[in-house]
């Protein structure tokens, strides 16, 4: 019975939707957007671009230009945007 619990849990965990983008850092000139990266969901997308633009607009900047991405840990990806 115990041997079947782990594969069942692993299978169900694949059904969990990707997390929402989270602002991990903002200094007025740049914003970092963190996303979970369990199975490739954390890649840059229109959702992360829109969140970066929303944050940059609150600081008085007009655009958010994508600069880079980096792995923070095994399951988190961080995107850097410049606020211009």
Secondary structure, 3 states (H helix, E strand, C coil): CHHHHHHHHHHHHCCCCCCCCEEEEECCCEEEEEEECCCCCCCCCHHHHHHHHHHHHHCCCCCEEEEEEEEEECCEEEEEEEEC
